[in-house]
Amino acid sequence: MAKKLLEVARNKIRLKHYSYQTEKTYLGWMKRYVLFHGKKHLKDMGKLEIEEFLTNLAVNRSVSPST
């Protein structure tokens, strides 16, 4: 995954003065999402890919919906 995406996100998170732990969490979820879809570019993904990712988390990873 291009570092540019994570750098842009990191900068926006820091501008909002979120905690370091929140930054790590958000960036981690972003990375998992992109890797789940085989490093497909974000501009080529939409609602279907989000639903697939969330379904995978709930069904295969037992992640709570509140997460």
Secondary structure, DSSP 8 states (H G I E B T S, - for coil): --HHHHHHHHHHHHHTT--HHHHHHHHHHHHHHHHHTTT--GGG--HHHHHHHHHHHHHHS---TT-
